[in-house]
Amino acid sequence: MASRLSASPLPLLSFFLFFLFVISSAADVSITTPQELKSFKIQEIKEGEEKGNGYYCTYTVKIKTSCYSPKYTRDAISLAFGDLYGNEVYVPRLDDPSIYTFERCSTDTFQRNGPCGYGVCYLYLYRYGYDGWTPDSVKIYEPSGHTITFYYGTPLPNGVWYGFDQCPWVNVDVQ
């Protein structure tokens, strides 16, 4: 009686699963290192003017300064973050050398009001000065309870917006 040889489906199944993993990993690409953005335009809201969806919320922002940063900084630090739909929070000056913000290895917490958004997906920091402040991370606590963390770990270049744009499909350069 002749024996019948059957090929095991395991190698083919393994290859197929590996292929699916590679394809699905490539489909979810996000910026994991901060980038310079020279064309970033801030949406400044003037007194009495409404921007975004007309509703205002309070965001908590925690900024951790790197242990490789100078002991303290006199640099002027600005922040802008927002969502896919142009709801943006802009803070022109976060720093205050008189109360020792952004000291080495410290975490500073701020609360800022801005338009209620639909999921923060971009964040940029702006540094102007000579000390060379280095953020480790910035964590945004949204009113919805969602939290997003942006990891820097590298000194901010002077005089440019520097950060992350993880918004899907759309350029965030809203005017």
Disulfide bonds with the S-S distance in Angstrom:
Cys57-Cys116 1.79
Cys67-Cys105 2.11
Cys121-Cys167 1.84
